[in-house]
Amino acid sequence: MSSTSQQRFQKRRSFLWQVTWCVLGVAIVAVCTLSVAAFIIANAHTEHAILAQLSDSVATKENLLEARLQQDRERAALLSSWDAVRRSAMDAKKSEAIESLFVQLLDEGVPVAGITVFNAARNPVMGIGVPVELLPKTMAPTLLIPVVGEKGWSGHIAYAQIQDDNGMVLGTLAIRYDVGALLQNILSVSSLGDTAEVLLGRENGQNLILLHHRYAEEVGGLLFLGSLQEEYDESEFLAKAVRREEGMGRTEDYEGADVFAAYRYLPTFGWGLVVKMDVREAMAGVLALRATLATVGLVIILLAALLSVILARHVTEPVRTLSTRMAKLQPGYWQYRRSVHTGDELEVLDNVAADLAKRLDIFSKDLEGQVRQRTKELSMQFQKDRAILQSIQHGIVAVDAKGVITDINKSAADMIGEKEADVVGKPINSVLRLTQHGKFISTSSHPVLRCLTQKKAVPTEPGIRWSLYRVSGQLIPITISVSPVLARKKVLGGIAVFYDTTDERRVDYIKSEFISLASHQLRTPLSSLQWYIELFGSAGEPKLSSVQKEYLQEMDTASKRMAKLVDALLHAARLEGNNISPANQKINLTEFVQDISEELRSLAKVSKISCEVQIPKRPYMVNTDPILLHIVFQNLFSNAVKYGIEGGQVKVSMNVKNREYEIHIEDNGIGIPKKSQPRIFERLFRAENVLLTDTDGSGLGLYISRMLMENLHGSIRFKSTEKKGSIFTITLPKTVRKTPKKKSSESSQ
Ligand code: ADP
């Protein structure tokens, strides 16, 4: 890892930042959780407390109101039993007592507005203050009736029957109370808050009427809230209270504001009583708490951030020191001195790192020594190998898997005519330029490249005449073999070994020249010998005995065989000297093969061998030299017969391929032993099995055939199994490429 990428890596995943974020994360979560919990608890608690307070308040108000009304009712009952009141009911003139009673009540602070006395005939007989005009239709001993005016509940009247001692009804005392002071004192809820309000409501026909509310002055007293049933259905607290229910909760008031409220039923009047308070005011404390919590939480988080950085720095300091010092360790620098003394796992780690660095130092020094020693040895070995390579007389070239020269010895460079250093790194086919039988070969036919693609050795091929084209333009005859360098079936490269065969070729040439000369010289006496033998035989000399005739026959056979041999030798010599230029004649190959097969059929018949010909019916035209092709065909056919077995078979067949025609000559004869197969096209070579059977032959037929096929741009190959038979195949290209003129230097080889 490079130092910059290491730094980047550290920044991204710094232990310090991880710890900081951890601590800060914990602090944020804790603060947020505590704040939210505190807020929820405070909210619930406040809500509960307010509702309880409102509930208390509505209960207190109801009790006070009921107590007061009860008091007013009882007062009326008590006063009705007074003699003065009784008398007033019976005698309207005695009114001073009522007046003094009125004054006395006012003095006592009772909010009495007026006193009226009715006689037994329900007529008012006397009154003081605000009069009471009518009596209720049905009367009870005491009765309390509220007075609701246009501006709401203005007061109430307490009725009490005036009876004599015998219980006879003398009349009715009606005391009218003013409710203003009562409302002010009893229904005041300012202690609960600014928005706290007491509502009094009652049923009027089907409607719900609000008797007492904050806006009584502005709206002119009563406020119609709508149908009682509908309001009840919508859970309007006042409607519920009017319907004799009691409870508390959160609701919407008649103004549409969100309020906490508690409600109760006032049994005396059959009214509903509600104490309510705006939620916003009630929860103002909680909202303030929320703001405080948020501020405090933020401050705590900031402090926690600061603290976490300090804490993390402190905690991670040894780790960071450790990692910085460990990062410095690298090959060549294994110095590490212990520095952490925290007494915890870090100290153990520091200890281990120091120990490891020490070991690595020793190990690397040891390794360096070994490497130095080994390098020296390898260098010496290399020098030795190079010296061996350079001293080898054969040319040696090493190539990589792509055929690029990686090494070359002096002999090879000298043969090519280049300096060793100049050819290393160049493609082999541009340096080792080869010709075969006078023609430059294609890249794919180069033996080194063939070896690399086929992944197998290309041995010295007998009969193939390789020549090396030197930088100077001169051609050197060579023999070349190439071996692949394989590692687990993968080609790493190849080694080509070649050597100059100029001397061998010269000897060959001299041999050929000699054979040619000797054959020429032998031909003339041989012809005259044959002529005389024939003359002898044809003259029909009767004096010749049968033994003499037999000898004559022997002589004839021997001279013919010798003539054949001389012909073959001459042929071979001519081919070797490249003295043949094939004709380019258009022939019908089908017809050609058919004709020649028929011609040779008789040869097979003599040896009691059947002949089968399987060739296509349609004509196939080809440009070739029919005379040379005839020689090849005759050689192969006569071999098939010669090396066939009695009663055996020779089969001639032909097939057409993409670019060439193939002619097969197959026999089921003695076959060629595996050992002899690689040498079968060599000059004068005969397989060991035929040598044993002593068949007549020179070992030149196939040698000549191969050279002829090369001249015809075709090829010859075979497959054979000993004692089972052989199949020889010759190929002819459908179209023949024009060949460049032979180099003058090649023709001299
Ligand atoms: P030869 O005159 O000996 O036949 P060739 O060059 O024609 O010379 O053949 C070389 C050798 O190849 C033969 O001596 C023989 O051993 C072997 N040979 C060639 N053709 C056949 C064949 N059809 N069956 C078996 N061996 C064969």
Residues whose N, C-alpha, C, O or C-beta is under 5 A from the ligand:
A	BS01	ADP	N639 A640 Y643 I670 G671 I672 I680 F685 R686 A687 V690 D696 G697 S698 G699 L700 G701 L702 Y703 S726
